[in-house]
Amino acid sequence: MNFSQSPRIAFEQGLLKGLGAPYLLFGRFDCLPHAVIEPIQLTHVSTAAALASDWQKIGIDMQAAIEQYEQADASR
């Protein structure tokens, strides 16, 4: 309940929440079935190999960006 609003609005919100309390206590709630999440099997890669692969991909991306910049610069 937000008392920073007018007292009438705060009263109405409190009243409606109070009227809904028996339903919250005795109501029936049908939940969705739990989703089945299959575990992911990861292959073991050494840290050095993973870093080398990452830097290789970064280098390829940097080279592509440089080529795009050079093509854009040449067309001006």
PDB file as gemmi writes it, atoms N, CA and C in Angstrom:
CRYST1    1.000    1.000    1.000  90.00  90.00  90.00 P 1                      
ATOM      1  N   MET A   1       0.846  -1.162   0.000  1.00  0.00           N  
ATOM      2  CA  MET A   1       0.000   0.000   0.000  1.00  0.00           C  
ATOM      3  C   MET A   1       0.897   1.231   0.000  1.00  0.00           C  
ATOM      4  N   ASN A   2       0.587   2.156  -0.862  1.00  0.00           N  
ATOM      5  CA  ASN A   2       1.391   3.354  -1.002  1.00  0.00           C  
ATOM      6  C   ASN A   2       0.691   4.502  -0.275  1.00  0.00           C  
ATOM      7  N   PHE A   3       1.185   4.854   0.906  1.00  0.00           N  
ATOM      8  CA  PHE A   3       0.559   5.906   1.699  1.00  0.00           C  
ATOM      9  C   PHE A   3       0.932   7.299   1.211  1.00  0.00           C  
ATOM     10  N   SER A   4       1.863   7.377   0.256  1.00  0.00           N  
ATOM     11  CA  SER A   4       2.215   8.693  -0.262  1.00  0.00           C  
ATOM     12  C   SER A   4       1.120   9.215  -1.199  1.00  0.00           C  
ATOM     13  N   GLN A   5       0.211   8.316  -1.633  1.00  0.00           N  
ATOM     14  CA  GLN A   5      -0.923   8.754  -2.431  1.00  0.00           C  
ATOM     15  C   GLN A   5      -1.958   9.369  -1.502  1.00  0.00           C  
ATOM     16  N   SER A   6      -3.059   9.788  -2.070  1.00  0.00           N  
ATOM     17  CA  SER A   6      -4.100  10.381  -1.225  1.00  0.00           C  
ATOM     18  C   SER A   6      -4.656   9.316  -0.285  1.00  0.00           C  
ATOM     19  N   PRO A   7      -5.157   9.708   0.857  1.00  0.00           N  
ATOM     20  CA  PRO A   7      -5.704   8.739   1.819  1.00  0.00           C  
ATOM     21  C   PRO A   7      -6.837   7.904   1.234  1.00  0.00           C  
ATOM     22  N   ARG A   8      -7.623   8.487   0.337  1.00  0.00           N  
ATOM     23  CA  ARG A   8      -8.735   7.737  -0.251  1.00  0.00           C  
ATOM     24  C   ARG A   8      -8.214   6.595  -1.126  1.00  0.00           C  
ATOM     25  N   ILE A   9      -7.220   6.867  -1.956  1.00  0.00           N  
ATOM     26  CA  ILE A   9      -6.666   5.827  -2.824  1.00  0.00           C  
ATOM     27  C   ILE A   9      -5.994   4.749  -1.988  1.00  0.00           C  
ATOM     28  N   ALA A  10      -5.278   5.153  -0.945  1.00  0.00           N  
ATOM     29  CA  ALA A  10      -4.638   4.176  -0.066  1.00  0.00           C  
ATOM     30  C   ALA A  10      -5.698   3.304   0.610  1.00  0.00           C  
ATOM     31  N   PHE A  11      -6.812   3.913   1.039  1.00  0.00           N  
ATOM     32  CA  PHE A  11      -7.893   3.148   1.657  1.00  0.00           C  
ATOM     33  C   PHE A  11      -8.506   2.156   0.674  1.00  0.00           C  
ATOM     34  N   GLU A  12      -8.755   2.602  -0.571  1.00  0.00           N  
ATOM     35  CA  GLU A  12      -9.355   1.723  -1.577  1.00  0.00           C  
ATOM     36  C   GLU A  12      -8.428   0.542  -1.890  1.00  0.00           C  
ATOM     37  N   GLN A  13      -7.145   0.805  -2.023  1.00  0.00           N  
ATOM     38  CA  GLN A  13      -6.210  -0.279  -2.305  1.00  0.00           C  
ATOM     39  C   GLN A  13      -6.159  -1.271  -1.150  1.00  0.00           C  
ATOM     40  N   GLY A  14      -6.137  -0.768   0.077  1.00  0.00           N  
ATOM     41  CA  GLY A  14      -6.125  -1.643   1.245  1.00  0.00           C  
ATOM     42  C   GLY A  14      -7.401  -2.453   1.356  1.00  0.00           C  
ATOM     43  N   LEU A  15      -8.525  -1.830   1.050  1.00  0.00           N  
ATOM     44  CA  LEU A  15      -9.800  -2.527   1.109  1.00  0.00           C  
ATOM     45  C   LEU A  15      -9.849  -3.663   0.089  1.00  0.00           C  
ATOM     46  N   LEU A  16      -9.428  -3.364  -1.142  1.00  0.00           N  
ATOM     47  CA  LEU A  16      -9.453  -4.397  -2.176  1.00  0.00           C  
ATOM     48  C   LEU A  16      -8.507  -5.546  -1.850  1.00  0.00           C  
ATOM     49  N   LYS A  17      -7.350  -5.236  -1.307  1.00  0.00           N  
ATOM     50  CA  LYS A  17      -6.425  -6.299  -0.911  1.00  0.00           C  
ATOM     51  C   LYS A  17      -7.002  -7.112   0.236  1.00  0.00           C  
ATOM     52  N   GLY A  18      -7.690  -6.462   1.146  1.00  0.00           N  
ATOM     53  CA  GLY A  18      -8.310  -7.172   2.254  1.00  0.00           C  
ATOM     54  C   GLY A  18      -9.443  -8.073   1.786  1.00  0.00           C  
ATOM     55  N   LEU A  19     -10.210  -7.620   0.803  1.00  0.00           N  
ATOM     56  CA  LEU A  19     -11.291  -8.448   0.278  1.00  0.00           C  
ATOM     57  C   LEU A  19     -10.749  -9.668  -0.464  1.00  0.00           C  
ATOM     58  N   GLY A  20      -9.574  -9.536  -1.044  1.00  0.00           N  
ATOM     59  CA  GLY A  20      -8.982 -10.643  -1.780  1.00  0.00           C  
ATOM     60  C   GLY A  20      -8.213 -11.614  -0.900  1.00  0.00           C  
ATOM     61  N   ALA A  21      -8.034 -11.309   0.375  1.00  0.00           N  
ATOM     62  CA  ALA A  21      -7.234 -12.158   1.267  1.00  0.00           C  
ATOM     63  C   ALA A  21      -7.804 -13.570   1.421  1.00  0.00           C  
ATOM     64  N   PRO A  22      -9.126 -13.767   1.598  1.00  0.00           N  
ATOM     65  CA  PRO A  22      -9.617 -15.152   1.713  1.00  0.00           C  
ATOM     66  C   PRO A  22      -9.309 -15.986   0.473  1.00  0.00           C  
ATOM     67  N   TYR A  23      -9.379 -15.376  -0.682  1.00  0.00           N  
ATOM     68  CA  TYR A  23      -9.056 -16.123  -1.896  1.00  0.00           C  
ATOM     69  C   TYR A  23      -7.590 -16.529  -1.906  1.00  0.00           C  
ATOM     70  N   LEU A  24      -6.731 -15.637  -1.440  1.00  0.00           N  
ATOM     71  CA  LEU A  24      -5.320 -15.970  -1.380  1.00  0.00           C  
ATOM     72  C   LEU A  24      -5.056 -17.093  -0.382  1.00  0.00           C  
ATOM     73  N   LEU A  25      -5.830 -17.137   0.696  1.00  0.00           N  
ATOM     74  CA  LEU A  25      -5.652 -18.193   1.688  1.00  0.00           C  
ATOM     75  C   LEU A  25      -6.241 -19.519   1.245  1.00  0.00           C  
ATOM     76  N   PHE A  26      -7.446 -19.483   0.683  1.00  0.00           N  
ATOM     77  CA  PHE A  26      -8.174 -20.714   0.407  1.00  0.00           C  
ATOM     78  C   PHE A  26      -8.376 -20.985  -1.075  1.00  0.00           C  
ATOM     79  N   GLY A  27      -7.846 -20.136  -1.928  1.00  0.00           N  
ATOM     80  CA  GLY A  27      -8.025 -20.311  -3.362  1.00  0.00           C  
ATOM     81  C   GLY A  27      -7.222 -21.478  -3.908  1.00  0.00           C  
ATOM     82  N   ARG A  28      -7.588 -21.906  -5.080  1.00  0.00           N  
ATOM     83  CA  ARG A  28      -6.873 -23.003  -5.734  1.00  0.00           C  
ATOM     84  C   ARG A  28      -6.023 -22.419  -6.846  1.00  0.00           C  
ATOM     85  N   PHE A  29      -4.745 -22.702  -6.814  1.00  0.00           N  
ATOM     86  CA  PHE A  29      -3.818 -22.170  -7.801  1.00  0.00           C  
ATOM     87  C   PHE A  29      -3.218 -23.330  -8.577  1.00  0.00           C  
ATOM     88  N   ASP A  30      -3.491 -23.384  -9.850  1.00  0.00           N  
ATOM     89  CA  ASP A  30      -2.923 -24.421 -10.711  1.00  0.00           C  
ATOM     90  C   ASP A  30      -1.654 -23.871 -11.340  1.00  0.00           C  
ATOM     91  N   CYS A  31      -0.558 -24.456 -10.975  1.00  0.00           N  
ATOM     92  CA  CYS A  31       0.730 -24.021 -11.511  1.00  0.00           C  
ATOM     93  C   CYS A  31       1.048 -24.801 -12.774  1.00  0.00           C  
ATOM     94  N   LEU A  32       1.806 -24.188 -13.628  1.00  0.00           N  
ATOM     95  CA  LEU A  32       2.256 -24.856 -14.838  1.00  0.00           C  
ATOM     96  C   LEU A  32       3.262 -25.942 -14.467  1.00  0.00           C  
ATOM     97  N   PRO A  33       3.332 -27.003 -15.265  1.00  0.00           N  
ATOM     98  CA  PRO A  33       4.331 -28.037 -14.958  1.00  0.00           C  
ATOM     99  C   PRO A  33       5.741 -27.472 -15.133  1.00  0.00           C  
ATOM    100  N   HIS A  34       6.647 -28.011 -14.356  1.00  0.00           N  
ATOM    101  CA  HIS A  34       8.023 -27.545 -14.427  1.00  0.00           C  
ATOM    102  C   HIS A  34       8.636 -27.907 -15.768  1.00  0.00           C  
ATOM    103  N   ALA A  35       9.386 -26.999 -16.316  1.00  0.00           N  
ATOM    104  CA  ALA A  35      10.068 -27.248 -17.580  1.00  0.00           C  
ATOM    105  C   ALA A  35      11.256 -28.177 -17.335  1.00  0.00           C  
ATOM    106  N   VAL A  36      11.452 -29.078 -18.256  1.00  0.00           N  
ATOM    107  CA  VAL A  36      12.588 -29.999 -18.162  1.00  0.00           C  
ATOM    108  C   VAL A  36      13.735 -29.393 -18.955  1.00  0.00           C  
ATOM    109  N   ILE A  37      14.816 -29.121 -18.269  1.00  0.00           N  
ATOM    110  CA  ILE A  37      15.987 -28.527 -18.916  1.00  0.00           C  
ATOM    111  C   ILE A  37      17.086 -29.568 -18.941  1.00  0.00           C  
ATOM    112  N   GLU A  38      17.484 -29.919 -20.146  1.00  0.00           N  
ATOM    113  CA  GLU A  38      18.529 -30.917 -20.305  1.00  0.00           C  
ATOM    114  C   GLU A  38      19.886 -30.290 -19.994  1.00  0.00           C  
ATOM    115  N   PRO A  39      20.738 -30.983 -19.271  1.00  0.00           N  
ATOM    116  CA  PRO A  39      22.066 -30.433 -18.990  1.00  0.00           C  
ATOM    117  C   PRO A  39      22.921 -30.389 -20.256  1.00  0.00           C  
ATOM    118  N   ILE A  40      23.773 -29.409 -20.325  1.00  0.00           N  
ATOM    119  CA  ILE A  40      24.672 -29.242 -21.468  1.00  0.00           C  
ATOM    120  C   ILE A  40      25.987 -29.926 -21.150  1.00  0.00           C  
ATOM    121  N   GLN A  41      26.435 -30.750 -22.075  1.00  0.00           N  
ATOM    122  CA  GLN A  41      27.715 -31.422 -21.904  1.00  0.00           C  
ATOM    123  C   GLN A  41      28.804 -30.565 -22.553  1.00  0.00           C  
ATOM    124  N   LEU A  42      29.693 -30.041 -21.760  1.00  0.00           N  
ATOM    125  CA  LEU A  42      30.769 -29.203 -22.265  1.00  0.00           C  
ATOM    126  C   LEU A  42      32.037 -30.037 -22.417  1.00  0.00           C  
ATOM    127  N   THR A  43      32.748 -29.757 -23.482  1.00  0.00           N  
ATOM    128  CA  THR A  43      34.036 -30.424 -23.646  1.00  0.00           C  
ATOM    129  C   THR A  43      35.086 -29.619 -22.903  1.00  0.00           C  
ATOM    130  N   HIS A  44      36.041 -30.306 -22.344  1.00  0.00           N  
ATOM    131  CA  HIS A  44      37.087 -29.622 -21.579  1.00  0.00           C  
ATOM    132  C   HIS A  44      38.113 -29.029 -22.538  1.00  0.00           C  
ATOM    133  N   VAL A  45      38.349 -27.735 -22.387  1.00  0.00           N  
ATOM    134  CA  VAL A  45      39.348 -27.026 -23.177  1.00  0.00           C  
ATOM    135  C   VAL A  45      40.263 -26.316 -22.192  1.00  0.00           C  
ATOM    136  N   SER A  46      41.546 -26.413 -22.431  1.00  0.00           N  
ATOM    137  CA  SER A  46      42.474 -25.749 -21.520  1.00  0.00           C  
ATOM    138  C   SER A  46      42.312 -24.238 -21.624  1.00  0.00           C  
ATOM    139  N   THR A  47      42.701 -23.552 -20.586  1.00  0.00           N  
ATOM    140  CA  THR A  47      42.590 -22.094 -20.565  1.00  0.00           C  
ATOM    141  C   THR A  47      43.420 -21.468 -21.669  1.00  0.00           C  
ATOM    142  N   ALA A  48      44.620 -21.987 -21.882  1.00  0.00           N  
ATOM    143  CA  ALA A  48      45.489 -21.437 -22.926  1.00  0.00           C  
ATOM    144  C   ALA A  48      44.859 -21.598 -24.309  1.00  0.00           C  
ATOM    145  N   ALA A  49      44.258 -22.764 -24.575  1.00  0.00           N  
ATOM    146  CA  ALA A  49      43.631 -22.981 -25.875  1.00  0.00           C  
ATOM    147  C   ALA A  49      42.402 -22.084 -26.050  1.00  0.00           C  
ATOM    148  N   ALA A  50      41.630 -21.908 -24.983  1.00  0.00           N  
ATOM    149  CA  ALA A  50      40.453 -21.044 -25.053  1.00  0.00           C  
ATOM    150  C   ALA A  50      40.860 -19.595 -25.304  1.00  0.00           C  
ATOM    151  N   LEU A  51      41.896 -19.127 -24.611  1.00  0.00           N  
ATOM    152  CA  LEU A  51      42.375 -17.752 -24.830  1.00  0.00           C  
ATOM    153  C   LEU A  51      42.923 -17.582 -26.240  1.00  0.00           C  
ATOM    154  N   ALA A  52      43.648 -18.572 -26.732  1.00  0.00           N  
ATOM    155  CA  ALA A  52      44.193 -18.484 -28.088  1.00  0.00           C  
ATOM    156  C   ALA A  52      43.065 -18.411 -29.114  1.00  0.00           C  
ATOM    157  N   SER A  53      42.033 -19.207 -28.907  1.00  0.00           N  
ATOM    158  CA  SER A  53      40.884 -19.183 -29.812  1.00  0.00           C  
ATOM    159  C   SER A  53      40.169 -17.835 -29.755  1.00  0.00           C  
ATOM    160  N   ASP A  54      40.005 -17.303 -28.554  1.00  0.00           N  
ATOM    161  CA  ASP A  54      39.353 -15.996 -28.406  1.00  0.00           C  
ATOM    162  C   ASP A  54      40.144 -14.904 -29.109  1.00  0.00           C  
ATOM    163  N   TRP A  55      41.455 -14.885 -28.908  1.00  0.00           N  
ATOM    164  CA  TRP A  55      42.278 -13.855 -29.536  1.00  0.00           C  
ATOM    165  C   TRP A  55      42.297 -14.007 -31.053  1.00  0.00           C  
ATOM    166  N   GLN A  56      42.226 -15.242 -31.536  1.00  0.00           N  
ATOM    167  CA  GLN A  56      42.164 -15.451 -32.980  1.00  0.00           C  
ATOM    168  C   GLN A  56      40.865 -14.864 -33.547  1.00  0.00           C  
ATOM    169  N   LYS A  57      39.757 -15.111 -32.868  1.00  0.00           N  
ATOM    170  CA  LYS A  57      38.473 -14.564 -33.312  1.00  0.00           C  
ATOM    171  C   LYS A  57      38.469 -13.041 -33.241  1.00  0.00           C  
ATOM    172  N   ILE A  58      39.087 -12.482 -32.194  1.00  0.00           N  
ATOM    173  CA  ILE A  58      39.178 -11.024 -32.074  1.00  0.00           C  
ATOM    174  C   ILE A  58      40.004 -10.459 -33.221  1.00  0.00           C  
ATOM    175  N   GLY A  59      41.082 -11.134 -33.557  1.00  0.00           N  
ATOM    176  CA  GLY A  59      41.919 -10.689 -34.672  1.00  0.00           C  
ATOM    177  C   GLY A  59      41.169 -10.709 -35.988  1.00  0.00           C  
ATOM    178  N   ILE A  60      40.375 -11.744 -36.217  1.00  0.00           N  
ATOM    179  CA  ILE A  60      39.590 -11.823 -37.450  1.00  0.00           C  
ATOM    180  C   ILE A  60      38.573 -10.689 -37.498  1.00  0.00           C  
ATOM    181  N   ASP A  61      37.913 -10.425 -36.371  1.00  0.00           N  
ATOM    182  CA  ASP A  61      36.953  -9.323 -36.317  1.00  0.00           C  
ATOM    183  C   ASP A  61      37.628  -7.975 -36.533  1.00  0.00           C  
ATOM    184  N   MET A  62      38.795  -7.778 -35.931  1.00  0.00           N  
ATOM    185  CA  MET A  62      39.526  -6.514 -36.112  1.00  0.00           C  
ATOM    186  C   MET A  62      39.941  -6.332 -37.571  1.00  0.00           C  
ATOM    187  N   GLN A  63      40.392  -7.405 -38.197  1.00  0.00           N  
ATOM    188  CA  GLN A  63      40.802  -7.319 -39.596  1.00  0.00           C  
ATOM    189  C   GLN A  63      39.614  -6.963 -40.486  1.00  0.00           C  
ATOM    190  N   ALA A  64      38.452  -7.561 -40.211  1.00  0.00           N  
ATOM    191  CA  ALA A  64      37.255  -7.239 -40.988  1.00  0.00           C  
ATOM    192  C   ALA A  64      36.851  -5.780 -40.788  1.00  0.00           C  
ATOM    193  N   ALA A  65      36.962  -5.284 -39.560  1.00  0.00           N  
ATOM    194  CA  ALA A  65      36.618  -3.882 -39.286  1.00  0.00           C  
ATOM    195  C   ALA A  65      37.575  -2.941 -39.999  1.00  0.00           C  
ATOM    196  N   ILE A  66      38.861  -3.270 -40.001  1.00  0.00           N  
ATOM    197  CA  ILE A  66      39.853  -2.437 -40.689  1.00  0.00           C  
ATOM    198  C   ILE A  66      39.570  -2.413 -42.182  1.00  0.00           C  
ATOM    199  N   GLU A  67      39.251  -3.575 -42.763  1.00  0.00           N  
ATOM    200  CA  GLU A  67      38.950  -3.624 -44.194  1.00  0.00           C  
ATOM    201  C   GLU A  67      37.710  -2.811 -44.530  1.00  0.00           C  
ATOM    202  N   GLN A  68      36.678  -2.870 -43.694  1.00  0.00           N  
ATOM    203  CA  GLN A  68      35.468  -2.078 -43.922  1.00  0.00           C  
ATOM    204  C   GLN A  68      35.789  -0.590 -43.830  1.00  0.00           C  
ATOM    205  N   TYR A  69      36.625  -0.220 -42.859  1.00  0.00           N  
ATOM    206  CA  TYR A  69      37.002   1.190 -42.723  1.00  0.00           C  
ATOM    207  C   TYR A  69      37.783   1.656 -43.934  1.00  0.00           C  
ATOM    208  N   GLU A  70      38.710   0.840 -44.416  1.00  0.00           N  
ATOM    209  CA  GLU A  70      39.505   1.209 -45.575  1.00  0.00           C  
ATOM    210  C   GLU A  70      38.642   1.339 -46.819  1.00  0.00           C  
ATOM    211  N   GLN A  71      37.642   0.449 -46.989  1.00  0.00           N  
ATOM    212  CA  GLN A  71      36.748   0.544 -48.137  1.00  0.00           C  
ATOM    213  C   GLN A  71      35.881   1.793 -48.052  1.00  0.00           C  
ATOM    214  N   ALA A  72      35.409   2.114 -46.865  1.00  0.00           N  
ATOM    215  CA  ALA A  72      34.596   3.327 -46.683  1.00  0.00           C  
ATOM    216  C   ALA A  72      35.430   4.569 -46.894  1.00  0.00           C  
ATOM    217  N   ASP A  73      36.692   4.529 -46.453  1.00  0.00           N  
ATOM    218  CA  ASP A  73      37.591   5.681 -46.594  1.00  0.00           C  
ATOM    219  C   ASP A  73      37.963   5.881 -48.059  1.00  0.00           C  
ATOM    220  N   ALA A  74      38.118   4.796 -48.809  1.00  0.00           N  
ATOM    221  CA  ALA A  74      38.489   4.905 -50.212  1.00  0.00           C  
ATOM    222  C   ALA A  74      37.324   5.421 -51.070  1.00  0.00           C  
ATOM    223  N   SER A  75      36.095   5.170 -50.631  1.00  0.00           N  
ATOM    224  CA  SER A  75      34.930   5.595 -51.420  1.00  0.00           C  
ATOM    225  C   SER A  75      34.582   7.061 -51.201  1.00  0.00           C  
ATOM    226  N   ARG A  76      35.230   7.723 -50.252  1.00  0.00           N  
ATOM    227  CA  ARG A  76      34.950   9.150 -50.013  1.00  0.00           C  
ATOM    228  C   ARG A  76      35.603  10.033 -51.002  1.00  0.00           C  
TER     229      ARG A  76                                                      
END                                                                             
